[in-house]
Amino acid sequence: MSSSKRIVVTGASRGLGRVMVESFVALGHVVSGCARATMVMQQLHERFGDPHDFQTVDVSDERQVQRWARQVLDRVGPPDLLLNNAAMINQKSPLWRVPTDEFSRLVDVNVKGVFHVIHHFLPAMIERGSGVVVNFSSGWGRSTATDVAPYCATKWAIEGLTQALAEELPAGLAAVPLNPGIINTEMLASCFADDAAAYPSPEEWARRAVPFLLALGPDDNGRPLTVPD
Ligand SMILES: NC(=O)c1ccc[n+]([C@@H]2O[C@H](COP(=O)([O-])OP(=O)(O)OC[C@H]3O[C@@H](n4cnc5c(N)ncnc54)[C@H](OP(=O)(O)O)[C@@H]3O)[C@@H](O)[C@H]2O)c1
């Protein structure tokens, strides 16, 4: 490997975030991850040790994100790759039957959570003059389907937020919305039930996604990307 990158990953406890952590560490990169599952964060911390770090953080809580960002920036400095991966999906339902607190929670995690992470990590990346922000979108950030309107709303928001951010960034940095594809994770199973098993595992996905993510740079700024098949 030519050079070790500093990588920040939200939603590191399972699914795509977890396999990205495993792959990046195996390749010699320095990973700082977060999720709400305290036990899993402790296990990752014990397994990988310094210079990697895993903290219990709910991205919807700005103060928790602020504290985490300060720790990461003090310890390893600004990330080369900031992966806003954490998200949730609604229980399948027509929009008019979605409970209002569930709709609010999706916005708090999927949209405001991404903003909190950007708000507390990006200034240090801008000061250094380099780094790539990847905001995990979805096929449902560019198309729609029945029974997932709240999720679609948040992922379309991510596409817009990221495109606007890309226009604001100084040279040397990039922000991209990323559709990861369709992968057999807990999130997919909650939506597709048994049909989720027909899709690639997170490990299979990581073999394509990880080199793709590591190759991103300033030329990608503002490009809506999809992990190649
Ligand atoms: N799987 C797919 O087919 C697919 C397709 C399109 C887009 N995506 C996107 O890809 C990303 C990863 O999805 P996935 O399938 O891996 O989902 P997943 O299996 O449900 O994992 C979601 C991760 O996000 C974390 N998370 C959820 N709420 C959080 C919060 N408030 N604060 C911090 N972490 C939180 C979860 O950890 P805790 O519960 O421990 O907090 C978990 O680690 C998401 O942005 C998703 O929308 C996935």
The ligand as an SDF file (V2000), in Angstrom:
LIG
                    3D

 48 52  0  0  0  0  0  0  0  0999 V2000
  -28.0920   -2.2100    2.2110 N   0  0  0  0  0  0  0  0  0  0  0  0
  -28.5190   -1.6600    1.0840 C   0  0  0  0  0  0  0  0  0  0  0  0
  -28.9540   -2.3510    0.1360 O   0  0  0  0  0  0  0  0  0  0  0  0
  -28.4770   -0.1600    0.8970 C   0  0  0  0  0  0  0  0  0  0  0  0
  -28.9730    0.3600   -0.2990 C   0  0  0  0  0  0  0  0  0  0  0  0
  -28.9290    1.7270   -0.5020 C   0  0  0  0  0  0  0  0  0  0  0  0
  -28.3810    2.5560    0.4620 C   0  0  0  0  0  0  0  0  0  0  0  0
  -27.8880    2.0220    1.6230 N   0  0  0  0  0  0  0  0  0  0  0  0
  -27.3060    2.9410    2.5900 C   0  0  0  0  0  0  0  0  0  0  0  0
  -26.0560    2.4320    3.0240 O   0  0  0  0  0  0  0  0  0  0  0  0
  -25.8130    2.8140    4.3800 C   0  0  0  0  0  0  0  0  0  0  0  0
  -25.5470    1.5940    5.2280 C   0  0  0  0  0  0  0  0  0  0  0  0
  -26.7030    0.7650    5.1910 O   0  0  0  0  0  0  0  0  0  0  0  0
  -26.7270   -0.7280    5.7800 P   0  0  0  0  0  0  0  0  0  0  0  0
  -27.5170   -1.5230    4.8420 O   0  0  0  0  0  0  0  0  0  0  0  0
  -25.3720   -1.1330    6.1800 O   0  0  0  0  0  0  0  0  0  0  0  0
  -27.6510   -0.4810    7.0970 O   0  0  0  0  0  0  0  0  0  0  0  0
  -27.7020   -1.2780    8.4800 P   0  0  0  0  0  0  0  0  0  0  0  0
  -27.2650   -2.6750    8.2970 O   0  0  0  0  0  0  0  0  0  0  0  0
  -29.0500   -1.0150    9.0380 O   0  0  0  0  0  0  0  0  0  0  0  0
  -26.5780   -0.5220    9.3560 O   0  0  0  0  0  0  0  0  0  0  0  0
  -26.8090    0.8280    9.7000 C   0  0  0  0  0  0  0  0  0  0  0  0
  -25.6660    1.3200   10.5700 C   0  0  0  0  0  0  0  0  0  0  0  0
  -25.9590    2.6650   10.9570 O   0  0  0  0  0  0  0  0  0  0  0  0
  -25.8470    2.7570   12.3790 C   0  0  0  0  0  0  0  0  0  0  0  0
  -26.7690    3.7660   12.8940 N   0  0  0  0  0  0  0  0  0  0  0  0
  -28.1160    3.8160   12.7520 C   0  0  0  0  0  0  0  0  0  0  0  0
  -28.6070    4.8850   13.4080 N   0  0  0  0  0  0  0  0  0  0  0  0
  -27.5310    5.5190   13.9590 C   0  0  0  0  0  0  0  0  0  0  0  0
  -27.3960    6.6830   14.7590 C   0  0  0  0  0  0  0  0  0  0  0  0
  -28.4510    7.4100   15.1340 N   0  0  0  0  0  0  0  0  0  0  0  0
  -26.1440    7.0450   15.1410 N   0  0  0  0  0  0  0  0  0  0  0  0
  -25.0660    6.3230   14.7770 C   0  0  0  0  0  0  0  0  0  0  0  0
  -25.1310    5.2140   14.0240 N   0  0  0  0  0  0  0  0  0  0  0  0
  -26.3690    4.8260   13.6340 C   0  0  0  0  0  0  0  0  0  0  0  0
  -26.1730    1.3600   12.8960 C   0  0  0  0  0  0  0  0  0  0  0  0
  -25.5600    1.1270   14.1620 O   0  0  0  0  0  0  0  0  0  0  0  0
  -26.2760    1.2400   15.5760 P   0  0  0  0  0  0  0  0  0  0  0  0
  -27.6330    0.6460   15.4300 O   0  0  0  0  0  0  0  0  0  0  0  0
  -25.3430    0.4700   16.4650 O   0  0  0  0  0  0  0  0  0  0  0  0
  -26.2920    2.6910   15.8930 O   0  0  0  0  0  0  0  0  0  0  0  0
  -25.4790    0.4960   11.8320 C   0  0  0  0  0  0  0  0  0  0  0  0
  -24.1060    0.3800   12.1320 O   0  0  0  0  0  0  0  0  0  0  0  0
  -27.0620    3.6200    4.8040 C   0  0  0  0  0  0  0  0  0  0  0  0
  -26.8260    4.9810    4.6120 O   0  0  0  0  0  0  0  0  0  0  0  0
  -28.1220    3.1210    3.8530 C   0  0  0  0  0  0  0  0  0  0  0  0
  -29.1790    4.0480    3.7010 O   0  0  0  0  0  0  0  0  0  0  0  0
  -27.9360    0.6800    1.8640 C   0  0  0  0  0  0  0  0  0  0  0  0
  1  2  1  0
  2  3  2  0
  2  4  1  0
  4  5  1  0
  4 48  2  0
  5  6  2  0
  6  7  1  0
  7  8  2  0
  8  9  1  0
  8 48  1  0
  9 10  1  0
  9 46  1  0
 10 11  1  0
 11 12  1  0
 11 44  1  0
 12 13  1  0
 13 14  1  0
 14 15  2  0
 14 16  1  0
 14 17  1  0
 17 18  1  0
 18 19  2  0
 18 20  1  0
 18 21  1  0
 21 22  1  0
 22 23  1  0
 23 24  1  0
 23 42  1  0
 24 25  1  0
 25 26  1  0
 25 36  1  0
 26 27  1  0
 26 35  1  0
 27 28  2  0
 28 29  1  0
 29 30  1  0
 29 35  2  0
 30 31  1  0
 30 32  2  0
 32 33  1  0
 33 34  2  0
 34 35  1  0
 36 37  1  0
 36 42  1  0
 37 38  1  0
 38 39  2  0
 38 40  1  0
 38 41  1  0
 42 43  1  0
 44 45  1  0
 44 46  1  0
 46 47  1  0
M  CHG  2   8   1  16  -1
M  END
$$$$
